[in-house]
Amino acid sequence: MADKTTQTIYIDADPGTVMDVIADIESYPDWVKEYQETEVLESDDAGNPKTARLVLDAAVLKDTMVLEYDWAPDRSSVRWKLVSSSLLRSLDGAYRLAPKGEGTEVTYELAVDLLIPMIGLLKRKAERRLTDTALKDLKKRAEA
C-alpha cells in the first residue's frame, strides 16, 4: 500500500476475540458509527467474509462500497481492497494482530484514494482520523 496511514493500539483481549470482532462485519453498524448498513455477500470456506457491502456515512464522505477480504490462514491478519464505490478510486486496508502480554497489539493500515482531488495533507488527516476512530471503537467492542 503506497502512501498509507498506520496506527497501533493495545487491546486487553486475546487475538482470537479481537479477530472475531473484526470478522463480524454484519455487526459493524452496532459499534462503528460511520457504518449505517453492512452485508456479507460471500464467505470463504472458513466462514470469514470474502466480500461485503458497507454503507458509509462519515460526515463529508457518504458512499456504498464493496470490499474484498483476504484472511491469513492463522487469522493473525486480514487485508481488504475496494471492489466498487462511487467516490473512491481505491481503498486498501489491513489489520495485523500480535499477542502482547494478556492482550493484543493491533496495527491498522489504511490507504484511500478519492475520485475527487484532495490535498495530500487533508487526505492523510482524514485517514488518521478514520484509523484512530476505528481502533478506539474496536478496542471498546473487543474489551466489552
TORTI-695404 format. One record per residue: residue number from 1; residue in one letter; z, x, y of N, C-alpha, C, O in turn. Coordinates in steps of 0.05 Angstrom, whole numbers, always signed. Layout:
<lonus>
lonu i->NUM&aa->A&n_w->Z&n_u->X&n_v->Y&ca_w->Z&ca_u->X&ca_v->Y&c_w->Z&c_u->X&c_v->Y&o_w->Z&o_u->X&o_v->Y
...
</lonus>
This chain:
<lonus>
lonu i->1&aa->M&n_w->+0&n_u->+17&n_v->-24&ca_w->+0&ca_u->+0&ca_v->+0&c_w->+0&c_u->+18&c_v->+25&o_w->+19&o_u->+32&o_v->+29
lonu i->2&aa->A&n_w->-21&n_u->+17&n_v->+40&ca_w->-22&ca_u->+33&ca_v->+65&c_w->-7&c_u->+19&c_v->+87&o_w->-6&o_u->-6&o_v->+88
lonu i->3&aa->D&n_w->+6&n_u->+34&n_v->+104&ca_w->+19&ca_u->+23&ca_v->+128&c_w->+38&c_u->+1&c_v->+121&o_w->+36&o_u->-21&o_v->+131
lonu i->4&aa->K&n_w->+57&n_u->+7&n_v->+103&ca_w->+76&ca_u->-14&ca_v->+94&c_w->+103&c_u->-10&c_v->+107&o_w->+110&o_u->+11&o_v->+117
lonu i->5&aa->T&n_w->+119&n_u->-31&n_v->+106&ca_w->+147&ca_u->-31&ca_v->+114&c_w->+164&c_u->-32&c_v->+89&o_w->+158&o_u->-47&o_v->+70
lonu i->6&aa->T&n_w->+184&n_u->-15&n_v->+88&ca_w->+202&ca_u->-13&ca_v->+65&c_w->+231&c_u->-14&c_v->+74&o_w->+239&o_u->-1&o_v->+93
lonu i->7&aa->Q&n_w->+246&n_u->-31&n_v->+60&ca_w->+275&ca_u->-33&ca_v->+65&c_w->+290&c_u->-35&c_v->+38&o_w->+278&o_u->-45&o_v->+18
lonu i->8&aa->T&n_w->+314&n_u->-26&n_v->+38&ca_w->+331&ca_u->-26&ca_v->+14&c_w->+358&c_u->-39&c_v->+20&o_w->+369&o_u->-36&o_v->+42
lonu i->9&aa->I&n_w->+369&n_u->-53&n_v->+0&ca_w->+395&ca_u->-66&ca_v->+3&c_w->+410&c_u->-64&c_v->-23&o_w->+397&o_u->-63&o_v->-45
lonu i->10&aa->Y&n_w->+436&n_u->-63&n_v->-22&ca_w->+453&ca_u->-64&ca_v->-46&c_w->+461&c_u->-93&c_v->-51&o_w->+471&o_u->-106&o_v->-33
lonu i->11&aa->I&n_w->+458&n_u->-102&n_v->-76&ca_w->+466&ca_u->-129&ca_v->-84&c_w->+487&c_u->-127&c_v->-106&o_w->+483&o_u->-113&o_v->-126
lonu i->12&aa->D&n_w->+509&n_u->-141&n_v->-103&ca_w->+531&ca_u->-140&ca_v->-122&c_w->+525&c_u->-159&c_v->-145&o_w->+540&o_u->-179&o_v->-149
lonu i->13&aa->A&n_w->+504&n_u->-153&n_v->-160&ca_w->+496&ca_u->-168&ca_v->-184&c_w->+479&c_u->-150&c_v->-200&o_w->+466&o_u->-131&o_v->-190
lonu i->14&aa->D&n_w->+478&n_u->-154&n_v->-227&ca_w->+463&ca_u->-136&ca_v->-244&c_w->+433&c_u->-141&c_v->-240&o_w->+425&o_u->-162&o_v->-230
lonu i->15&aa->P&n_w->+416&n_u->-121&n_v->-247&ca_w->+387&ca_u->-123&ca_v->-243&c_w->+375&c_u->-147&c_v->-256&o_w->+356&o_u->-159&o_v->-245
lonu i->16&aa->G&n_w->+384&n_u->-155&n_v->-279&ca_w->+373&ca_u->-179&ca_v->-293&c_w->+377&c_u->-204&c_v->-277&o_w->+359&o_u->-221&o_v->-274
lonu i->17&aa->T&n_w->+401&n_u->-207&n_v->-265&ca_w->+407&ca_u->-230&ca_v->-249&c_w->+390&c_u->-230&c_v->-224&o_w->+379&o_u->-251&o_v->-216
lonu i->18&aa->V&n_w->+387&n_u->-207&n_v->-211&ca_w->+371&ca_u->-205&ca_v->-187&c_w->+342&c_u->-212&c_v->-193&o_w->+329&o_u->-227&o_v->-178
lonu i->19&aa->M&n_w->+331&n_u->-201&n_v->-215&ca_w->+303&ca_u->-207&ca_v->-222&c_w->+299&c_u->-236&c_v->-229&o_w->+278&o_u->-247&o_v->-224
lonu i->20&aa->D&n_w->+319&n_u->-248&n_v->-242&ca_w->+317&ca_u->-277&ca_v->-248&c_w->+314&c_u->-293&c_v->-222&o_w->+299&o_u->-312&o_v->-222
lonu i->21&aa->V&n_w->+329&n_u->-286&n_v->-202&ca_w->+327&ca_u->-300&ca_v->-176&c_w->+299&c_u->-296&c_v->-164&o_w->+287&o_u->-315&o_v->-155
lonu i->22&aa->I&n_w->+289&n_u->-271&n_v->-165&ca_w->+262&ca_u->-265&ca_v->-154&c_w->+241&c_u->-280&c_v->-170&o_w->+222&o_u->-291&o_v->-158
lonu i->23&aa->A&n_w->+244&n_u->-282&n_v->-196&ca_w->+223&ca_u->-295&ca_v->-213&c_w->+223&c_u->-325&c_v->-211&o_w->+204&o_u->-338&o_v->-218
lonu i->24&aa->D&n_w->+245&n_u->-337&n_v->-201&ca_w->+247&ca_u->-366&ca_v->-198&c_w->+234&c_u->-375&c_v->-172&o_w->+247&o_u->-385&o_v->-154
lonu i->25&aa->I&n_w->+208&n_u->-371&n_v->-171&ca_w->+193&ca_u->-377&ca_v->-146&c_w->+195&c_u->-406&c_v->-138&o_w->+195&o_u->-412&o_v->-114
lonu i->26&aa->E&n_w->+196&n_u->-424&n_v->-157&ca_w->+198&ca_u->-453&ca_v->-151&c_w->+223&c_u->-460&c_v->-136&o_w->+225&o_u->-481&o_v->-123
lonu i->27&aa->S&n_w->+244&n_u->-443&n_v->-137&ca_w->+269&ca_u->-449&ca_v->-123&c_w->+269&c_u->-437&c_v->-95&o_w->+288&o_u->-441&o_v->-80
lonu i->28&aa->Y&n_w->+249&n_u->-421&n_v->-87&ca_w->+249&ca_u->-408&ca_v->-61&c_w->+255&c_u->-427&c_v->-38&o_w->+270&o_u->-419&o_v->-20
lonu i->29&aa->P&n_w->+243&n_u->-451&n_v->-37&ca_w->+249&ca_u->-468&ca_v->-14&c_w->+279&c_u->-475&c_v->-11&o_w->+288&o_u->-483&o_v->+11
lonu i->30&aa->D&n_w->+295&n_u->-472&n_v->-33&ca_w->+323&ca_u->-478&ca_v->-32&c_w->+339&c_u->-456&c_v->-17&o_w->+361&o_u->-461&o_v->-7
lonu i->31&aa->W&n_w->+328&n_u->-432&n_v->-16&ca_w->+344&ca_u->-410&ca_v->-4&c_w->+328&c_u->-391&c_v->+14&o_w->+340&o_u->-373&o_v->+26
lonu i->32&aa->V&n_w->+302&n_u->-395&n_v->+17&ca_w->+286&ca_u->-380&ca_v->+36&c_w->+275&c_u->-399&c_v->+56&o_w->+257&o_u->-415&o_v->+50
lonu i->33&aa->K&n_w->+286&n_u->-399&n_v->+80&ca_w->+279&ca_u->-420&ca_v->+100&c_w->+249&c_u->-420&c_v->+108&o_w->+239&o_u->-441&o_v->+116
lonu i->34&aa->E&n_w->+235&n_u->-397&n_v->+105&ca_w->+207&ca_u->-396&ca_v->+113&c_w->+188&c_u->-409&c_v->+93&o_w->+165&o_u->-416&o_v->+99
lonu i->35&aa->Y&n_w->+198&n_u->-414&n_v->+68&ca_w->+181&ca_u->-427&ca_v->+48&c_w->+187&c_u->-457&c_v->+47&o_w->+209&o_u->-465&o_v->+39
lonu i->36&aa->Q&n_w->+167&n_u->-473&n_v->+54&ca_w->+170&ca_u->-502&ca_v->+54&c_w->+165&c_u->-514&c_v->+26&o_w->+177&o_u->-534&o_v->+19
lonu i->37&aa->E&n_w->+147&n_u->-500&n_v->+11&ca_w->+139&ca_u->-511&ca_v->-15&c_w->+129&c_u->-487&c_v->-32&o_w->+115&o_u->-469&o_v->-21
lonu i->38&aa->T&n_w->+134&n_u->-488&n_v->-58&ca_w->+124&ca_u->-467&ca_v->-76&c_w->+116&c_u->-480&c_v->-102&o_w->+128&o_u->-501&o_v->-110
lonu i->39&aa->E&n_w->+97&n_u->-469&n_v->-116&ca_w->+88&ca_u->-479&ca_v->-142&c_w->+77&c_u->-456&c_v->-158&o_w->+59&o_u->-441&o_v->-150
lonu i->40&aa->V&n_w->+88&n_u->-453&n_v->-182&ca_w->+77&ca_u->-433&ca_v->-201&c_w->+52&c_u->-445&c_v->-213&o_w->+54&o_u->-466&o_v->-225
lonu i->41&aa->L&n_w->+29&n_u->-431&n_v->-210&ca_w->+4&ca_u->-441&ca_v->-220&c_w->-2&c_u->-432&c_v->-248&o_w->-15&o_u->-446&o_v->-264
lonu i->42&aa->E&n_w->+8&n_u->-408&n_v->-255&ca_w->+4&ca_u->-396&ca_v->-281&c_w->+26&c_u->-376&c_v->-287&o_w->+35&o_u->-362&o_v->-269
lonu i->43&aa->S&n_w->+35&n_u->-376&n_v->-312&ca_w->+56&ca_u->-357&ca_v->-321&c_w->+44&c_u->-338&c_v->-341&o_w->+25&o_u->-344&o_v->-355
lonu i->44&aa->D&n_w->+56&n_u->-314&n_v->-344&ca_w->+47&ca_u->-295&ca_v->-364&c_w->+61&c_u->-301&c_v->-391&o_w->+77&o_u->-320&o_v->-393
lonu i->45&aa->D&n_w->+55&n_u->-285&n_v->-411&ca_w->+66&ca_u->-290&ca_v->-438&c_w->+97&c_u->-288&c_v->-439&o_w->+109&o_u->-301&o_v->-456
lonu i->46&aa->A&n_w->+109&n_u->-273&n_v->-421&ca_w->+138&ca_u->-270&ca_v->-420&c_w->+151&c_u->-293&c_v->-403&o_w->+176&o_u->-294&o_v->-401
lonu i->47&aa->G&n_w->+135&n_u->-310&n_v->-391&ca_w->+146&ca_u->-332&ca_v->-376&c_w->+149&c_u->-326&c_v->-346&o_w->+159&o_u->-343&o_v->-331
lonu i->48&aa->N&n_w->+141&n_u->-302&n_v->-338&ca_w->+142&ca_u->-295&ca_v->-309&c_w->+118&c_u->-307&c_v->-295&o_w->+96&o_u->-309&o_v->-306
lonu i->49&aa->P&n_w->+122&n_u->-315&n_v->-269&ca_w->+99&ca_u->-326&ca_v->-254&c_w->+76&c_u->-305&c_v->-252&o_w->+81&o_u->-281&o_v->-246
lonu i->50&aa->K&n_w->+52&n_u->-314&n_v->-257&ca_w->+29&ca_u->-297&ca_v->-255&c_w->+14&c_u->-303&c_v->-229&o_w->+5&o_u->-284&o_v->-215
lonu i->51&aa->T&n_w->+11&n_u->-328&n_v->-222&ca_w->+0&ca_u->-336&ca_v->-196&c_w->+17&c_u->-359&c_v->-186&o_w->+28&o_u->-376&o_v->-201
lonu i->52&aa->A&n_w->+20&n_u->-360&n_v->-160&ca_w->+37&ca_u->-381&ca_v->-147&c_w->+25&c_u->-388&c_v->-120&o_w->+13&o_u->-371&o_v->-106
lonu i->53&aa->R&n_w->+29&n_u->-413&n_v->-112&ca_w->+21&ca_u->-423&ca_v->-86&c_w->+47&c_u->-426&c_v->-69&o_w->+66&o_u->-438&o_v->-78
lonu i->54&aa->L&n_w->+47&n_u->-415&n_v->-45&ca_w->+70&ca_u->-416&ca_v->-28&c_w->+62&c_u->-426&c_v->+0&o_w->+43&o_u->-416&o_v->+11
lonu i->55&aa->V&n_w->+76&n_u->-446&n_v->+10&ca_w->+71&ca_u->-456&ca_v->+37&c_w->+92&c_u->-444&c_v->+55&o_w->+116&o_u->-448&o_v->+53
lonu i->56&aa->L&n_w->+82&n_u->-427&n_v->+74&ca_w->+98&ca_u->-411&ca_v->+92&c_w->+99&c_u->-424&c_v->+119&o_w->+78&o_u->-432&o_v->+130
lonu i->57&aa->D&n_w->+123&n_u->-426&n_v->+131&ca_w->+126&ca_u->-435&ca_v->+159&c_w->+146&c_u->-416&c_v->+171&o_w->+170&o_u->-421&o_v->+172
lonu i->58&aa->A&n_w->+136&n_u->-393&n_v->+182&ca_w->+153&ca_u->-373&ca_v->+194&c_w->+148&c_u->-372&c_v->+224&o_w->+137&o_u->-352&o_v->+234
lonu i->59&aa->A&n_w->+155&n_u->-393&n_v->+238&ca_w->+152&ca_u->-395&ca_v->+267&c_w->+122&c_u->-392&c_v->+275&o_w->+108&o_u->-412&o_v->+274
lonu i->60&aa->V&n_w->+114&n_u->-368&n_v->+282&ca_w->+86&ca_u->-365&ca_v->+291&c_w->+66&c_u->-364&c_v->+268&o_w->+42&o_u->-366&o_v->+273
lonu i->61&aa->L&n_w->+75&n_u->-361&n_v->+244&ca_w->+57&ca_u->-359&ca_v->+221&c_w->+61&c_u->-382&c_v->+202&o_w->+82&o_u->-384&o_v->+188
lonu i->62&aa->K&n_w->+41&n_u->-400&n_v->+201&ca_w->+42&ca_u->-423&ca_v->+183&c_w->+17&c_u->-420&c_v->+165&o_w->-5&o_u->-419&o_v->+175
lonu i->63&aa->D&n_w->+21&n_u->-420&n_v->+139&ca_w->-1&ca_u->-415&ca_v->+121&c_w->+6&c_u->-424&c_v->+93&o_w->+29&o_u->-426&o_v->+86
lonu i->64&aa->T&n_w->-15&n_u->-429&n_v->+77&ca_w->-12&ca_u->-434&ca_v->+49&c_w->-26&c_u->-411&c_v->+35&o_w->-50&o_u->-406&o_v->+39
lonu i->65&aa->M&n_w->-11&n_u->-396&n_v->+19&ca_w->-21&ca_u->-372&ca_v->+6&c_w->-20&c_u->-376&c_v->-24&o_w->-3&o_u->-390&o_v->-35
lonu i->66&aa->V&n_w->-38&n_u->-362&n_v->-38&ca_w->-37&ca_u->-360&ca_v->-67&c_w->-33&c_u->-330&c_v->-72&o_w->-49&o_u->-313&o_v->-63
lonu i->67&aa->L&n_w->-12&n_u->-324&n_v->-87&ca_w->-6&ca_u->-296&ca_v->-94&c_w->-8&c_u->-291&c_v->-124&o_w->-4&o_u->-309&o_v->-140
lonu i->68&aa->E&n_w->-16&n_u->-266&n_v->-131&ca_w->-17&ca_u->-258&ca_v->-158&c_w->+4&c_u->-237&c_v->-163&o_w->+7&o_u->-218&o_v->-147
lonu i->69&aa->Y&n_w->+20&n_u->-240&n_v->-185&ca_w->+43&ca_u->-223&ca_v->-191&c_w->+37&c_u->-205&c_v->-215&o_w->+24&o_u->-212&o_v->-233
lonu i->70&aa->D&n_w->+49&n_u->-181&n_v->-213&ca_w->+47&ca_u->-161&ca_v->-235&c_w->+76&c_u->-152&c_v->-241&o_w->+87&o_u->-137&o_v->-225
lonu i->71&aa->W&n_w->+87&n_u->-160&n_v->-264&ca_w->+114&ca_u->-154&ca_v->-271&c_w->+115&c_u->-130&c_v->-289&o_w->+100&o_u->-127&o_v->-308
lonu i->72&aa->A&n_w->+133&n_u->-111&n_v->-283&ca_w->+138&ca_u->-88&ca_v->-301&c_w->+148&c_u->-98&c_v->-327&o_w->+164&o_u->-117&o_v->-328
lonu i->73&aa->P&n_w->+140&n_u->-87&n_v->-350&ca_w->+149&ca_u->-96&ca_v->-376&c_w->+180&c_u->-97&c_v->-379&o_w->+191&o_u->-114&o_v->-392
lonu i->74&aa->D&n_w->+193&n_u->-78&n_v->-366&ca_w->+223&ca_u->-78&ca_v->-367&c_w->+236&c_u->-94&c_v->-344&o_w->+260&o_u->-94&o_v->-342
lonu i->75&aa->R&n_w->+220&n_u->-108&n_v->-329&ca_w->+228&ca_u->-125&ca_v->-306&c_w->+244&c_u->-109&c_v->-285&o_w->+261&o_u->-120&o_v->-271
lonu i->76&aa->S&n_w->+238&n_u->-83&n_v->-282&ca_w->+251&ca_u->-67&ca_v->-262&c_w->+236&c_u->-69&c_v->-235&o_w->+247&o_u->-60&o_v->-215
lonu i->77&aa->S&n_w->+212&n_u->-81&n_v->-235&ca_w->+197&ca_u->-84&ca_v->-211&c_w->+177&c_u->-107&c_v->-214&o_w->+170&o_u->-115&o_v->-236
lonu i->78&aa->V&n_w->+168&n_u->-117&n_v->-191&ca_w->+147&ca_u->-136&ca_v->-190&c_w->+130&c_u->-130&c_v->-165&o_w->+141&o_u->-124&o_v->-144
lonu i->79&aa->R&n_w->+104&n_u->-131&n_v->-168&ca_w->+86&ca_u->-127&ca_v->-146&c_w->+70&c_u->-153&c_v->-143&o_w->+65&o_u->-168&o_v->-162
lonu i->80&aa->W&n_w->+61&n_u->-158&n_v->-118&ca_w->+44&ca_u->-182&ca_v->-114&c_w->+23&c_u->-175&c_v->-94&o_w->+26&o_u->-157&o_v->-77
lonu i->81&aa->K&n_w->+1&n_u->-190&n_v->-96&ca_w->-21&ca_u->-187&ca_v->-77&c_w->-33&c_u->-214&c_v->-71&o_w->-30&o_u->-233&o_v->-86
lonu i->82&aa->L&n_w->-46&n_u->-215&n_v->-48&ca_w->-57&ca_u->-240&ca_v->-39&c_w->-83&c_u->-247&c_v->-54&o_w->-100&o_u->-230&o_v->-58
lonu i->83&aa->V&n_w->-85&n_u->-272&n_v->-62&ca_w->-109&ca_u->-283&ca_v->-75&c_w->-125&c_u->-299&c_v->-54&o_w->-149&o_u->-295&o_v->-51
lonu i->84&aa->S&n_w->-110&n_u->-316&n_v->-39&ca_w->-123&ca_u->-332&ca_v->-18&c_w->-103&c_u->-339&c_v->+4&o_w->-79&o_u->-342&o_v->-1
lonu i->85&aa->S&n_w->-114&n_u->-343&n_v->+28&ca_w->-99&ca_u->-350&ca_v->+51&c_w->-118&c_u->-358&c_v->+74&o_w->-141&o_u->-349&o_v->+74
lonu i->86&aa->S&n_w->-109&n_u->-374&n_v->+93&ca_w->-126&ca_u->-380&ca_v->+116&c_w->-121&c_u->-361&c_v->+139&o_w->-137&o_u->-359&o_v->+157
lonu i->87&aa->L&n_w->-98&n_u->-347&n_v->+139&ca_w->-90&ca_u->-330&ca_v->+162&c_w->-89&c_u->-300&c_v->+155&o_w->-90&o_u->-284&o_v->+173
lonu i->88&aa->L&n_w->-86&n_u->-294&n_v->+130&ca_w->-82&ca_u->-266&ca_v->+122&c_w->-107&c_u->-254&c_v->+109&o_w->-120&o_u->-266&o_v->+93
lonu i->89&aa->R&n_w->-112&n_u->-229&n_v->+116&ca_w->-134&ca_u->-214&ca_v->+103&c_w->-123&c_u->-202&c_v->+77&o_w->-137&o_u->-201&o_v->+57
lonu i->90&aa->S&n_w->-98&n_u->-192&n_v->+79&ca_w->-85&ca_u->-181&ca_v->+55&c_w->-55&c_u->-183&c_v->+58&o_w->-44&o_u->-184&o_v->+80
lonu i->91&aa->L&n_w->-42&n_u->-183&n_v->+35&ca_w->-13&ca_u->-183&ca_v->+34&c_w->-6&c_u->-170&c_v->+8&o_w->-12&o_u->-180&o_v->-14
lonu i->92&aa->D&n_w->+7&n_u->-147&n_v->+9&ca_w->+15&ca_u->-132&ca_v->-15&c_w->+45&c_u->-128&c_v->-12&o_w->+55&o_u->-120&o_v->+9
lonu i->93&aa->G&n_w->+60&n_u->-134&n_v->-34&ca_w->+88&ca_u->-130&ca_v->-33&c_w->+99&c_u->-122&c_v->-60&o_w->+85&o_u->-123&o_v->-80
lonu i->94&aa->A&n_w->+124&n_u->-113&n_v->-60&ca_w->+137&ca_u->-106&ca_v->-85&c_w->+167&c_u->-107&c_v->-81&o_w->+178&o_u->-101&o_v->-60
lonu i->95&aa->Y&n_w->+181&n_u->-113&n_v->-103&ca_w->+210&ca_u->-110&ca_v->-105&c_w->+213&c_u->-89&c_v->-127&o_w->+202&o_u->-92&o_v->-149
lonu i->96&aa->R&n_w->+229&n_u->-68&n_v->-122&ca_w->+237&ca_u->-48&ca_v->-142&c_w->+267&c_u->-49&c_v->-145&o_w->+281&o_u->-47&o_v->-125
lonu i->97&aa->L&n_w->+277&n_u->-52&n_v->-169&ca_w->+305&ca_u->-54&ca_v->-175&c_w->+315&c_u->-29&c_v->-190&o_w->+302&o_u->-19&o_v->-208
lonu i->98&aa->A&n_w->+339&n_u->-20&n_v->-182&ca_w->+351&ca_u->+3&ca_v->-195&c_w->+381&c_u->-3&c_v->-198&o_w->+394&o_u->-10&o_v->-178
lonu i->99&aa->P&n_w->+392&n_u->+0&n_v->-222&ca_w->+421&ca_u->-4&ca_v->-225&c_w->+436&c_u->+17&c_v->-208&o_w->+428&o_u->+40&o_v->-206
lonu i->100&aa->K&n_w->+458&n_u->+7&n_v->-195&ca_w->+474&ca_u->+25&ca_v->-179&c_w->+503&c_u->+15&c_v->-181&o_w->+510&o_u->-6&o_v->-171
lonu i->101&aa->G&n_w->+520&n_u->+30&n_v->-195&ca_w->+547&ca_u->+22&ca_v->-200&c_w->+548&c_u->-5&c_v->-215&o_w->+535&o_u->-7&o_v->-236
lonu i->102&aa->E&n_w->+562&n_u->-24&n_v->-204&ca_w->+564&ca_u->-50&ca_v->-216&c_w->+541&c_u->-69&c_v->-208&o_w->+539&o_u->-91&o_v->-218
lonu i->103&aa->G&n_w->+525&n_u->-59&n_v->-189&ca_w->+504&ca_u->-77&ca_v->-178&c_w->+476&c_u->-66&c_v->-180&o_w->+470&o_u->-51&o_v->-198
lonu i->104&aa->T&n_w->+460&n_u->-72&n_v->-160&ca_w->+432&ca_u->-65&ca_v->-160&c_w->+423&c_u->-57&c_v->-132&o_w->+430&o_u->-70&o_v->-112
lonu i->105&aa->E&n_w->+408&n_u->-35&n_v->-131&ca_w->+395&ca_u->-27&ca_v->-106&c_w->+367&c_u->-39&c_v->-107&o_w->+351&o_u->-34&o_v->-126
lonu i->106&aa->V&n_w->+360&n_u->-56&n_v->-87&ca_w->+334&ca_u->-69&ca_v->-86&c_w->+318&c_u->-58&c_v->-63&o_w->+328&o_u->-58&o_v->-40
lonu i->107&aa->T&n_w->+294&n_u->-49&n_v->-69&ca_w->+276&ca_u->-39&ca_v->-48&c_w->+253&c_u->-59&c_v->-46&o_w->+241&o_u->-66&o_v->-66
lonu i->108&aa->Y&n_w->+248&n_u->-68&n_v->-21&ca_w->+226&ca_u->-87&ca_v->-16&c_w->+205&c_u->-73&c_v->+1&o_w->+211&o_u->-61&o_v->+21
lonu i->109&aa->E&n_w->+180&n_u->-74&n_v->-9&ca_w->+158&ca_u->-63&ca_v->+6&c_w->+139&c_u->-85&c_v->+14&o_w->+135&o_u->-104&o_v->-2
lonu i->110&aa->L&n_w->+128&n_u->-84&n_v->+38&ca_w->+110&ca_u->-105&ca_v->+47&c_w->+89&c_u->-93&c_v->+66&o_w->+95&o_u->-78&o_v->+84
lonu i->111&aa->A&n_w->+64&n_u->-101&n_v->+61&ca_w->+42&ca_u->-93&ca_v->+79&c_w->+26&c_u->-119&c_v->+83&o_w->+16&o_u->-131&o_v->+64
lonu i->112&aa->V&n_w->+23&n_u->-126&n_v->+108&ca_w->+9&ca_u->-150&ca_v->+116&c_w->-14&c_u->-143&c_v->+135&o_w->-11&o_u->-127&o_v->+153
lonu i->113&aa->D&n_w->-37&n_u->-156&n_v->+130&ca_w->-60&ca_u->-153&ca_v->+148&c_w->-70&c_u->-181&c_v->+155&o_w->-79&o_u->-196&o_v->+138
lonu i->114&aa->L&n_w->-68&n_u->-188&n_v->+181&ca_w->-76&ca_u->-214&ca_v->+190&c_w->-106&c_u->-215&c_v->+196&o_w->-118&o_u->-194&o_v->+203
lonu i->115&aa->L&n_w->-118&n_u->-238&n_v->+194&ca_w->-145&ca_u->-242&ca_v->+202&c_w->-149&c_u->-239&c_v->+232&o_w->-170&o_u->-230&o_v->+241
lonu i->116&aa->I&n_w->-128&n_u->-248&n_v->+247&ca_w->-130&ca_u->-245&ca_v->+276&c_w->-119&c_u->-218&c_v->+284&o_w->-100&o_u->-208&o_v->+272
lonu i->117&aa->P&n_w->-130&n_u->-206&n_v->+305&ca_w->-120&ca_u->-179&ca_v->+313&c_w->-91&c_u->-181&c_v->+323&o_w->-83&o_u->-200&o_v->+336
lonu i->118&aa->M&n_w->-75&n_u->-160&n_v->+316&ca_w->-48&ca_u->-159&ca_v->+326&c_w->-41&c_u->-129&c_v->+330&o_w->-48&o_u->-112&o_v->+314
lonu i->119&aa->I&n_w->-28&n_u->-124&n_v->+352&ca_w->-19&ca_u->-97&ca_v->+359&c_w->-2&c_u->-86&c_v->+336&o_w->+16&o_u->-100&o_v->+326
lonu i->120&aa->G&n_w->-7&n_u->-61&n_v->+328&ca_w->+7&ca_u->-49&ca_v->+305&c_w->+37&c_u->-50&c_v->+308&o_w->+51&o_u->-56&o_v->+288
lonu i->121&aa->L&n_w->+48&n_u->-45&n_v->+332&ca_w->+77&ca_u->-46&ca_v->+336&c_w->+88&c_u->-74&c_v->+331&o_w->+109&o_u->-76&o_v->+318
lonu i->122&aa->L&n_w->+74&n_u->-95&n_v->+340&ca_w->+83&ca_u->-122&ca_v->+335&c_w->+82&c_u->-129&c_v->+306&o_w->+99&o_u->-143&o_v->+295
lonu i->123&aa->K&n_w->+60&n_u->-120&n_v->+292&ca_w->+57&ca_u->-125&ca_v->+264&c_w->+80&c_u->-113&c_v->+248&o_w->+91&o_u->-126&o_v->+230
lonu i->124&aa->R&n_w->+86&n_u->-88&n_v->+254&ca_w->+108&ca_u->-74&ca_v->+239&c_w->+135&c_u->-87&c_v->+245&o_w->+152&o_u->-89&o_v->+227
lonu i->125&aa->K&n_w->+139&n_u->-96&n_v->+270&ca_w->+164&ca_u->-110&ca_v->+277&c_w->+166&c_u->-136&c_v->+260&o_w->+187&o_u->-143&o_v->+251
lonu i->126&aa->A&n_w->+144&n_u->-151&n_v->+258&ca_w->+144&ca_u->-176&ca_v->+242&c_w->+149&c_u->-170&c_v->+213&o_w->+164&o_u->-184&o_v->+200
lonu i->127&aa->E&n_w->+137&n_u->-148&n_v->+202&ca_w->+141&ca_u->-141&ca_v->+174&c_w->+170&c_u->-133&c_v->+170&o_w->+182&o_u->-141&o_v->+150
lonu i->128&aa->R&n_w->+182&n_u->-118&n_v->+189&ca_w->+211&ca_u->-111&ca_v->+186&c_w->+229&c_u->-136&c_v->+186&o_w->+248&o_u->-137&o_v->+170
lonu i->129&aa->R&n_w->+222&n_u->-155&n_v->+203&ca_w->+238&ca_u->-179&ca_v->+205&c_w->+236&c_u->-195&c_v->+178&o_w->+256&o_u->-204&o_v->+168
lonu i->130&aa->L&n_w->+211&n_u->-197&n_v->+167&ca_w->+207&ca_u->-211&ca_v->+142&c_w->+222&c_u->-197&c_v->+119&o_w->+234&o_u->-211&o_v->+103
lonu i->131&aa->T&n_w->+220&n_u->-171&n_v->+117&ca_w->+234&ca_u->-157&ca_v->+95&c_w->+264&c_u->-158&c_v->+98&o_w->+278&o_u->-162&o_v->+78
lonu i->132&aa->D&n_w->+274&n_u->-156&n_v->+123&ca_w->+303&ca_u->-158&ca_v->+127&c_w->+313&c_u->-185&c_v->+119&o_w->+334&o_u->-187&o_v->+106
lonu i->133&aa->T&n_w->+300&n_u->-206&n_v->+128&ca_w->+308&ca_u->-233&ca_v->+122&c_w->+306&c_u->-238&c_v->+91&o_w->+324&o_u->-250&o_v->+80
lonu i->134&aa->A&n_w->+284&n_u->-229&n_v->+79&ca_w->+281&ca_u->-234&ca_v->+50&c_w->+303&c_u->-220&c_v->+34&o_w->+314&o_u->-232&o_v->+16
lonu i->135&aa->L&n_w->+310&n_u->-196&n_v->+42&ca_w->+331&ca_u->-181&ca_v->+27&c_w->+358&c_u->-194&c_v->+31&o_w->+374&o_u->-197&o_v->+12
lonu i->136&aa->K&n_w->+365&n_u->-203&n_v->+55&ca_w->+390&ca_u->-216&ca_v->+60&c_w->+392&c_u->-242&c_v->+45&o_w->+413&o_u->-249&o_v->+34
lonu i->137&aa->D&n_w->+370&n_u->-258&n_v->+45&ca_w->+370&ca_u->-283&ca_v->+31&c_w->+373&c_u->-278&c_v->+1&o_w->+387&o_u->-293&o_v->-13
lonu i->138&aa->L&n_w->+359&n_u->-258&n_v->-10&ca_w->+361&ca_u->-251&ca_v->-38&c_w->+389&c_u->-243&c_v->-46&o_w->+400&o_u->-251&o_v->-66
lonu i->139&aa->K&n_w->+402&n_u->-226&n_v->-29&ca_w->+429&ca_u->-218&ca_v->-34&c_w->+448&c_u->-242&c_v->-35&o_w->+464&o_u->-244&o_v->-53
lonu i->140&aa->K&n_w->+446&n_u->-259&n_v->-16&ca_w->+463&ca_u->-283&ca_v->-15&c_w->+459&c_u->-300&c_v->-40&o_w->+479&o_u->-310&o_v->-51
lonu i->141&aa->R&n_w->+435&n_u->-304&n_v->-48&ca_w->+429&ca_u->-321&ca_v->-72&c_w->+438&c_u->-308&c_v->-98&o_w->+451&o_u->-321&o_v->-114
lonu i->142&aa->A&n_w->+433&n_u->-282&n_v->-101&ca_w->+440&ca_u->-268&ca_v->-126&c_w->+470&c_u->-265&c_v->-129&o_w->+480&o_u->-265&o_v->-151
lonu i->143&aa->E&n_w->+484&n_u->-262&n_v->-107&ca_w->+513&ca_u->-259&ca_v->-108&c_w->+528&c_u->-285&c_v->-110&o_w->+553&o_u->-285&o_v->-114
lonu i->144&aa->A&n_w->+514&n_u->-307&n_v->-106&ca_w->+528&ca_u->-334&ca_v->-107&c_w->+536&c_u->-341&c_v->-135&o_w->+548&o_u->-362&o_v->-139
</lonus>
